[in-house]
Amino acid sequence: MHVRFPQHRPRRLRATKLIRDAVAETSLDPGDFIYPIFVKPSGEKEQIPSMPGQYRWPVGDELTRHVEEALALGVNKVILFGVVPDELKDPAGSLGYDPHGVVPNAIRLLKQTFGDKLLVFADVCLCEYTDHGHCGVVRERRGRWYVDNDETIKLYAKEAVAYADAGADFVAPSGMMDGQVAEIRKALDSHGFHDVGIMAYSAKYASAFYGPFRVAAASAPKFGDRRTYQMDPRNAYEAVKEVMLDLEEGADIVMVKPALAYLDVIRIVKTQLPWAPLAAYNVSGEYSMVKAAASLGYVDERVVTLEILTAIKRAGAQLILTYHALEAARWLKEGVPF
């Protein structure tokens, strides 16, 4: 096709909003969002200083009212992260797989209240519950610390079973341990939870964009970093290998995290594996940067937020984990501003 002016005038298809909407290649909907929620055992809701507009919600009426608000906006998927006092943490993160811990209790409450109107995902990791802040069991060898992969995935399996037993629809292993999906699938099936799905954090990068989350969940490592188990930001095609391994081990949904700085990775994964349901996590640092810039009047928060979320979906993500979920859903009801 020889595209020449004046026979071809692309501006015709941009002339009015109705025309732009008619030919838009990507559409955003509140049903695309998975809303991350931080839950704590009791007390009052607490504002998270590093994430304006986000809170730690006690398991109880305030939490159910907040989720009811989300459902009214069309956001019908949540993912839960537990927050516990530092003095209750231990080296093995045992509160993470306590059947009566904060996340199982929150799952029970939400499923009893909303049933199948709400899809509940539960993050499976130990960093929120270990006293050292790493995502698993820490050992020392030849004077160096390391996270014991094979011991850790056994604890992830216990955690996943506790969440499934509480009523989670999906468990979401995020620790980036080798073999974690296979270990969890085996444990779920052996306990009769064949219908509980796994959304794997398959390509989770060692990113500085997680900073605000680590404040919110009190999960920053006390020493070292997570670069020995999370992916190197310089690598894109390695993500395909990680995703394929998780799919072979039984993952139902795979994920790229973070999203905004890794749109190329989302596109590569979707192009290589178009049949695999793909999620992307619009992480805390991405969220808080928009909030900070908007508070200073540097950007239009509504337009920038919807542009970012549209870009993530355009890159290939079918599901978007985002703290913007409720605000974005409200704005979408007013109409896309493009």
Number of C-alpha atoms within 10 A of each C-alpha: 3 5 8 8 8 7 7 10 11 10 9 10 15 15 10 11 12 11 12 15 15 11 10 12 8 12 11 20 14 24 17 23 28 25 23 22 20 23 24 24 19 13 11 14 17 14 14 17 12 17 20 13 13 18 17 23 25 21 24 18 11 13 20 18 11 13 23 18 13 22 19 12 19 19 24 22 23 22 21 23 22 28 22 20 12 13 7 12 19 14 16 22 24 17 21 30 25 15 18 15 18 23 31 26 19 30 24 18 19 24 18 11 14 15 13 12 12 19 18 24 27 29 24 29 29 29 27 27 29 26 20 22 25 27 29 28 21 18 11 10 7 5 7 7 12 17 18 15 19 15 13 21 25 16 24 27 24 21 29 31 26 21 31 26 19 19 24 26 21 23 27 25 26 24 26 24 22 16 14 23 31 19 20 28 22 15 20 24 13 11 11 12 17 13 11 21 20 25 26 30 27 32 28 24 24 18 18 9 21 17 16 22 19 17 14 23 21 18 23 23 17 11 10 13 13 20 12 13 18 18 21 16 13 8 10 17 13 14 22 20 14 18 24 18 17 25 20 11 17 19 25 18 22 25 29 25 27 26 28 20 15 20 21 16 23 29 18 18 28 19 13 12 14 12 8 18 17 25 28 30 25 24 24 21 19 21 20 21 14 19 20 16 13 15 13 8 10 10 15 13 16 18 14 14 21 21 16 17 25 17 17 27 24 17 23 23 26 20 21 26 24 25 23 25 26 21 16 24 23 15 17 17 12 9 9 16 12 10
